Structures are given as structure tokens and as C-alpha cells.
Amino acid sequence: MSYVIDVYNNKITAERNFVDYAVFVSFFPLLVAGPIERATHLLPQIKRKRVFNYNQAVDGLRQILWGLFKKVVIADNCADYANLIFNNSSHYPGSVLLLGAIFFAFQIYGDFSGYSDIALGTARLFGIELLRNFSFPYFSRDIAEFWRRWHISLSSWFRDYLYIPLGGSKGGTWKKIRNTFIIFIVSGFWHGANWTFIAWGALNAIYFLPLMLTNRNRNNMEIVAQGRILPAPQELISMIITFGLTVLAWVFFRAENMEHALSYFSGIFSLSLLTVPKGSDFISTAIAPAPMFCLLAFFNIIEWIGRAQPYAIANIGTGWHRLLRWAFYSFIIVLMGVYMKTDESPFIYFQF
């Protein structure tokens, strides 16, 4: 669609080489779940002569490694917990339901950003640089920043081909509100013809509107705690609030239908939220809670250390002695070997 629209608007000229065009629309790394590429970005790379670049290939393999870890260790094991809790939500107290929503938040992030890392790394082996799709969204300090960092290629696509043609943020307050709801509801509808996706989009629009109407939607343009090891207390509070709002919105995304979502919320916002989860609540999961929380802690620490880079381990270990660097990569591979599931776990975004 973007190719046809850009040609129509004279932003690009129509491609006359059928092979180059066919490669553009069917480039295999991004074909299933993105990122959503633009002809203006990908076609020139396809048309130019490329030679093998060792450093570029090593960087691609490193990103593939981290993407695989996200998928087979973090996403697939969080899916066990999320599926158990969401599929039996009526049997659990609010504290466990909240944990289930958090597990799903890490599942969908690990699953989708993991695929994007694998796609970008694979393309880099062929000398192709794809658009970045994720930029550590769970370290965002407000919802506007979250949407600048989550599924970047889709968000920017809706911005350029829907939001701006509708008038964007120009015009009166009513037009701003209308365009914001349209963009988020269409984003929800893009994921599926279910009222839960519409509710997810509308809820994110409600989150976003106060920032836009008070001109605070572009306050946090740089990564959090730039040049510092730890965030400031105010930054930490902002991140926790933003992550909490995002987790609640994901309930609509994961629920089977609106009735399921509303009953899930009623369980969370009850006195049982104050109860302490028990290990017996997760007896049927492949990984016990303690190792699962350790894996999530390791994952978040590495992501935090590498948050200023294109992906978490882009620069981690590059200045180390070769044996130490290989030991780090081997440790990640061992974790994948130990904690990967043996049954099939399709990528979530295969269905969209």
C-alpha cells in the first residue's frame, strides 16, 4: 500500500525492474511479522551492488542471538504462565491475575521484538538494513514515548499514511481528539476483528490524549537515564506507571472476548489483589517461578545496560577479551538449550 500511495503522490517513481520489485514485496526475513518496510528505504538497498561485510554479518548474528533468546527463553516461558492464568482466570486471586497480565506483557514483547531482531539480523547478513521496530518500550516514561518505541514501523506507517492525511494535530481540539481515536482504533482493528482489539486501541487513545492536549507528548525524546547507570526517582516512578498502564491495556489484547476481559479486570481490582501468590498456583508450568523470575531479571538487566544501543547486546562484550565475550554468548546459548520448549510455539504476530 505504501508503495502504491508513494507512487501516486509522486514521492517515488514506479519501479520498472520486476525482479527488484518482487524482492521488495517478498523479502523473506520480514515477510511474516515485519518490520513494515517502505519502498523508499528498501528498494535502493536491493538495487545497489552489495558485497559481504564481515563486521556487518557478525553484528547480524549477534542480533539474531538476542532475538532467539527473547523468543525461546523469555516469550515462550512467559506464555506458559500467561496462558495458564488467562485460561483459568476465574480460579485465581487478583494478585495472580496481575502477574498473568505482566507475564503476557513480557511474552508479547519478547515474542514480537525477538522476531524483529531475528529479521533485522538475518537481513544484515545479506547487506540489507531494515527499519528498527522496537526501542526498549518498557523503559518509557509516558504513553507517547511508549508508542514511539513500540512497533515503530507500524506506528510510523499509521502516522504518515493515515494520521497526517487526516490533518494530524493541526486544527481545533475536536480534530485532534478525532484523529487520535481514529489512529488508535484502526491500529486495534488491524490486529483483528474483535471488540477486545478495538477496546485496546481506544484505551491507548485515552492514555495518549491528556499528553497531546497539554503538549507533553514529546517531552521524553531521549532514552531514559541517558549517560547514567540508574534512573532518577521521578523517572523510575514514571516508568512504573507507564508500564502499569500498558500491562492493563494488554489484558484486552489477550482476553478471548469483552466478557473475559471485564471479568479479568474485576478480579484484579478486588481485595484479592492484596493476597500473596502461592507456588502451587503455577504447578503445571514448565519452569518453576524462581528460575522464571531470575530469567526475567537477567533479561531486564541486559536490556537496561544496552538501552542506548540498537539492540540490547549490540555493544556488550565488544571490548572484552575474546574468550570472555564468547563465554557470554555461550551462556545465552546454554540458557536457550536448557529453557527452550520442545513443543511448537508460533510467533504471536503470525495471526495478524
C-alpha positions as CSV (number, residue, x, y, z in Angstrom):
1,M,0.0,0.0,0.0
2,S,2.7,2.5,0.9
3,Y,4.5,1.8,-2.4
4,V,1.3,2.5,-4.4
5,I,0.5,5.6,-2.3
6,D,4.0,7.0,-2.7
7,V,4.0,6.4,-6.4
8,Y,0.6,8.1,-6.7
9,N,1.8,11.1,-4.6
10,N,5.0,11.3,-6.8
11,K,7.2,10.6,-3.8
12,I,8.9,7.8,-5.7
13,T,8.9,6.7,-9.3
14,A,7.4,3.3,-10.2
15,E,10.0,0.5,-10.2
16,R,10.5,-0.8,-13.8
17,N,12.6,-3.9,-12.8
18,F,10.2,-6.7,-11.9
19,V,12.8,-8.7,-10.0
20,D,13.8,-5.8,-7.8
21,Y,10.1,-5.1,-7.1
22,A,9.4,-8.8,-6.4
23,V,12.3,-8.9,-3.9
24,F,11.0,-5.8,-2.2
25,V,7.5,-7.2,-1.6
26,S,8.6,-10.7,-0.7
27,F,11.9,-10.2,1.2
28,F,11.7,-13.2,3.4
29,P,13.1,-12.0,6.8
30,L,10.3,-9.5,7.3
31,L,7.6,-11.2,5.3
32,V,5.6,-12.8,8.3
33,A,5.7,-10.2,11.0
34,G,7.6,-7.1,9.8
35,P,9.0,-4.7,10.3
36,I,6.8,-2.9,7.7
37,E,9.3,-1.6,5.2
38,R,9.0,1.4,2.8
39,A,10.0,1.3,-0.8
40,T,11.9,4.5,-0.3
41,H,14.1,2.7,2.3
42,L,14.4,-0.9,1.0
43,L,14.3,-0.7,-2.8
44,P,17.5,1.4,-3.1
45,Q,19.3,-1.2,-1.0
46,I,18.1,-4.0,-3.2
47,K,19.1,-2.2,-6.4
48,R,22.7,-1.4,-5.3
49,K,25.6,-3.8,-5.5
50,R,26.4,-5.5,-2.2
51,V,29.5,-7.4,-1.0
52,F,29.9,-9.5,2.1
53,N,30.9,-7.4,5.1
54,Y,32.3,-9.5,8.0
55,N,31.6,-6.9,10.7
56,Q,28.1,-6.4,9.5
57,A,27.5,-10.1,9.4
58,V,28.9,-10.6,13.0
59,D,26.6,-7.8,14.1
60,G,23.7,-9.5,12.4
61,L,24.4,-12.8,14.1
62,R,24.7,-11.1,17.5
63,Q,21.2,-9.6,17.0
64,I,19.8,-12.9,15.9
65,L,21.2,-14.5,19.0
66,W,19.4,-11.9,21.3
67,G,16.2,-12.3,19.3
68,L,16.3,-16.0,19.7
69,F,16.8,-15.6,23.4
70,K,13.9,-13.3,23.7
71,K,11.7,-15.7,21.8
72,V,12.6,-19.2,23.1
73,V,13.5,-18.3,26.7
74,I,11.5,-15.2,27.6
75,A,8.4,-15.2,25.4
76,D,7.7,-18.9,25.3
77,N,8.1,-19.5,29.0
78,C,6.2,-16.4,29.9
79,A,3.5,-17.8,27.6
80,D,3.1,-20.8,29.9
81,Y,2.3,-18.6,32.8
82,A,0.1,-16.2,30.9
83,N,-1.9,-19.0,29.2
84,L,-2.4,-20.8,32.5
85,I,-3.6,-17.7,34.3
86,F,-5.8,-16.3,31.5
87,N,-7.3,-19.6,30.6
88,N,-8.3,-20.2,34.3
89,S,-8.8,-16.6,35.4
90,S,-11.9,-17.4,37.4
91,H,-9.9,-19.6,39.7
92,Y,-7.2,-17.1,40.7
93,P,-7.0,-14.2,43.1
94,G,-6.3,-10.6,41.8
95,S,-2.6,-10.8,42.7
96,V,-2.1,-13.8,40.4
97,L,-4.2,-12.2,37.6
98,L,-2.0,-9.2,37.8
99,L,1.0,-11.4,37.4
100,G,-0.6,-13.1,34.4
101,A,-1.0,-9.7,32.7
102,I,2.7,-8.9,33.4
103,F,3.8,-12.3,32.1
104,F,1.8,-11.6,28.9
105,A,3.4,-8.2,28.6
106,F,6.8,-9.8,28.6
107,Q,5.5,-12.6,26.3
108,I,4.3,-10.3,23.6
109,Y,7.4,-8.1,23.8
110,G,9.8,-11.0,23.8
111,D,7.9,-12.7,21.0
112,F,7.5,-9.7,18.7
113,S,10.7,-7.8,19.3
114,G,12.5,-11.2,19.2
115,Y,11.2,-11.8,15.7
116,S,12.1,-8.3,14.7
117,D,15.7,-8.8,16.0
118,I,15.9,-12.1,14.0
119,A,14.6,-10.4,10.9
120,L,16.9,-7.4,11.2
121,G,19.9,-9.7,11.9
122,T,19.2,-12.0,9.0
123,A,18.7,-9.1,6.6
124,R,22.1,-7.7,7.8
125,L,23.8,-11.0,6.7
126,F,22.7,-10.1,3.1
127,G,23.9,-6.5,3.5
128,I,20.3,-5.1,4.0
129,E,19.5,-2.7,6.8
130,L,15.8,-3.0,7.8
131,L,13.9,-0.4,9.7
132,R,14.2,-0.6,13.5
133,N,10.9,-1.9,15.1
134,F,11.5,-1.7,18.8
135,S,13.5,0.6,21.1
136,F,13.1,-0.7,24.6
137,P,9.5,0.4,25.0
138,Y,9.1,-0.8,28.6
139,F,11.6,1.8,29.8
140,S,9.2,4.6,28.6
141,R,8.2,7.4,30.9
142,D,4.8,8.1,29.3
143,I,2.5,6.5,26.8
144,A,3.6,8.8,24.0
145,E,7.1,7.7,24.4
146,F,5.9,4.1,24.6
147,W,4.3,4.4,21.2
148,R,7.4,5.9,19.7
149,R,9.3,2.8,20.8
150,W,6.8,0.0,20.3
151,H,6.2,-1.5,16.8
152,I,7.9,1.6,15.3
153,S,7.3,0.6,11.7
154,L,3.5,0.3,12.2
155,S,3.2,3.4,14.3
156,S,5.1,5.5,11.8
157,W,3.1,3.9,8.9
158,F,-0.2,5.0,10.5
159,R,1.2,8.4,11.3
160,D,2.4,9.1,7.7
161,Y,-0.4,7.4,5.8
162,L,-3.4,8.0,8.0
163,Y,-2.9,10.5,10.8
164,I,-1.2,13.2,8.8
165,P,-3.6,13.0,5.8
166,L,-6.4,13.4,8.3
167,G,-4.9,16.6,9.4
168,G,-2.7,15.3,12.2
169,S,-2.6,17.6,15.3
170,K,-3.4,20.7,13.2
171,G,-6.8,22.3,13.6
172,G,-9.0,22.5,16.6
173,T,-9.2,20.4,19.7
174,W,-12.0,18.3,18.3
175,K,-10.0,17.3,15.2
176,K,-7.0,16.4,17.4
177,I,-9.2,14.1,19.5
178,R,-10.9,12.6,16.5
179,N,-7.7,11.9,14.7
180,T,-6.1,10.4,17.8
181,F,-9.0,8.0,18.3
182,I,-9.1,7.0,14.6
183,I,-5.4,6.2,14.6
184,F,-5.5,4.0,17.7
185,I,-8.8,2.3,16.9
186,V,-7.6,1.5,13.4
187,S,-4.4,0.1,15.0
188,G,-6.6,-2.1,17.2
189,F,-8.7,-3.2,14.3
190,W,-5.6,-4.0,12.2
191,H,-4.8,-6.8,14.8
192,G,-8.2,-8.5,14.4
193,A,-12.0,-8.2,14.1
194,N,-12.7,-8.5,17.8
195,W,-14.1,-5.9,20.2
196,T,-11.2,-6.6,22.5
197,F,-8.7,-5.1,20.0
198,I,-11.0,-2.1,19.5
199,A,-11.1,-1.6,23.3
200,W,-7.3,-1.9,23.5
201,G,-6.9,0.8,20.8
202,A,-9.4,3.1,22.4
203,L,-7.9,2.7,25.9
204,N,-4.5,3.7,24.5
205,A,-6.1,6.7,22.9
206,I,-7.5,7.7,26.2
207,Y,-4.0,7.3,27.7
208,F,-2.5,9.4,25.0
209,L,-5.0,12.3,24.8
210,P,-4.0,14.1,28.1
211,L,-0.4,14.3,26.9
212,M,-1.3,15.6,23.5
213,L,-3.8,18.1,24.7
214,T,-1.3,19.6,27.2
215,N,1.5,19.4,24.6
216,R,3.5,17.0,26.7
217,N,3.5,14.1,24.2
218,R,7.1,15.0,23.0
219,N,8.7,15.5,26.4
220,N,10.7,12.3,26.6
221,M,12.5,12.0,23.3
222,E,15.8,10.6,24.6
223,I,16.3,7.2,26.2
224,V,15.8,7.2,30.0
225,A,18.8,8.0,32.2
226,Q,21.0,8.9,29.3
227,G,24.6,8.6,30.4
228,R,23.6,7.4,33.9
229,I,23.6,3.9,35.4
230,L,20.3,4.3,37.3
231,P,17.2,6.4,36.6
232,A,16.2,9.4,38.8
233,P,13.4,8.6,41.3
234,Q,10.9,10.6,39.2
235,E,12.0,8.7,36.1
236,L,11.5,5.4,37.9
237,I,8.0,6.3,39.1
238,S,7.1,7.4,35.6
239,M,8.4,4.1,34.1
240,I,6.4,2.1,36.6
241,I,3.2,4.0,36.0
242,T,3.6,3.8,32.2
243,F,4.4,0.0,32.4
244,G,1.4,-0.5,34.7
245,L,-1.0,1.3,32.3
246,T,0.4,-0.7,29.4
247,V,0.0,-4.0,31.3
248,L,-3.6,-3.2,32.0
249,A,-4.2,-2.4,28.3
250,W,-2.7,-5.8,27.3
251,V,-5.5,-7.5,29.2
252,F,-7.9,-6.5,26.4
253,F,-5.3,-7.7,23.8
254,R,-5.0,-11.2,25.4
255,A,-8.6,-11.8,26.5
256,E,-10.8,-14.0,24.4
257,N,-13.7,-11.6,24.4
258,M,-15.0,-8.5,26.2
259,E,-16.7,-10.6,28.8
260,H,-13.5,-12.3,29.6
261,A,-11.6,-9.0,29.7
262,L,-14.1,-7.4,32.1
263,S,-14.2,-10.4,34.4
264,Y,-10.4,-10.4,34.4
265,F,-10.4,-6.7,35.4
266,S,-12.9,-7.3,38.1
267,G,-10.7,-10.0,39.5
268,I,-7.6,-7.7,39.5
269,F,-9.4,-4.8,41.1
270,S,-10.7,-6.7,44.1
271,L,-9.5,-7.2,47.6
272,S,-7.8,-10.5,46.5
273,L,-5.2,-8.3,44.8
274,L,-3.6,-8.0,48.3
275,T,-3.1,-11.7,48.7
276,V,0.3,-13.3,48.2
277,P,0.6,-15.7,45.2
278,K,1.5,-19.3,46.0
279,G,3.9,-21.5,44.2
280,S,1.2,-24.1,43.9
281,D,-0.7,-21.7,41.6
282,F,1.9,-22.4,38.9
283,I,2.4,-26.1,39.4
284,S,1.7,-27.0,35.8
285,T,4.2,-24.6,34.2
286,A,7.4,-26.0,32.6
287,I,9.6,-23.7,34.7
288,A,9.2,-23.1,38.4
289,P,8.6,-19.5,39.5
290,A,12.0,-18.9,41.0
291,P,14.0,-19.6,37.8
292,M,11.4,-17.7,35.7
293,F,11.8,-14.6,37.8
294,C,15.6,-15.0,37.6
295,L,15.4,-15.2,33.8
296,L,13.2,-12.1,33.7
297,A,15.7,-10.3,36.0
298,F,18.6,-11.2,33.7
299,F,16.7,-10.2,30.6
300,N,15.8,-6.8,32.0
301,I,19.3,-6.1,33.3
302,I,20.8,-6.8,29.9
303,E,18.1,-4.7,28.2
304,W,18.8,-1.8,30.6
305,I,22.5,-1.9,30.1
306,G,22.1,-1.8,26.3
307,R,19.1,0.5,26.2
308,A,21.0,3.2,24.3
309,Q,22.0,0.8,21.5
310,P,20.1,-0.5,18.5
311,Y,19.5,-3.8,20.4
312,A,20.5,-4.9,23.9
313,I,23.8,-6.8,23.3
314,A,24.9,-4.6,20.3
315,N,27.9,-3.4,22.3
316,I,28.0,-5.6,25.3
317,G,31.2,-7.6,25.3
318,T,32.6,-6.0,22.1
319,G,35.6,-4.6,24.1
320,W,36.1,-7.7,26.2
321,H,38.8,-10.4,25.7
322,R,37.6,-12.8,23.0
323,L,37.3,-15.8,25.4
324,L,35.2,-13.7,27.9
325,R,33.0,-12.4,25.0
326,W,32.5,-16.0,23.7
327,A,31.7,-17.2,27.2
328,F,28.9,-14.5,27.4
329,Y,27.4,-15.6,24.1
330,S,27.8,-19.3,25.1
331,F,25.9,-18.6,28.4
332,I,23.0,-17.2,26.4
333,I,23.1,-20.2,24.1
334,V,23.1,-22.6,27.1
335,L,20.1,-20.8,28.6
336,M,18.3,-21.3,25.3
337,G,19.2,-25.0,25.3
338,V,18.1,-25.5,28.9
339,Y,14.9,-23.5,28.9
340,M,13.6,-23.7,25.3
341,K,10.3,-25.6,25.0
342,T,10.1,-28.7,22.9
343,D,6.6,-28.1,21.5
344,E,5.8,-25.7,18.8
345,S,5.3,-22.0,19.9
346,P,4.3,-19.9,16.8
347,F,5.1,-16.2,16.9
348,I,2.1,-14.2,18.2
349,Y,2.1,-11.8,15.2
350,F,1.7,-14.7,12.7
351,Q,-2.0,-14.3,13.3
352,F,-2.2,-10.6,12.4
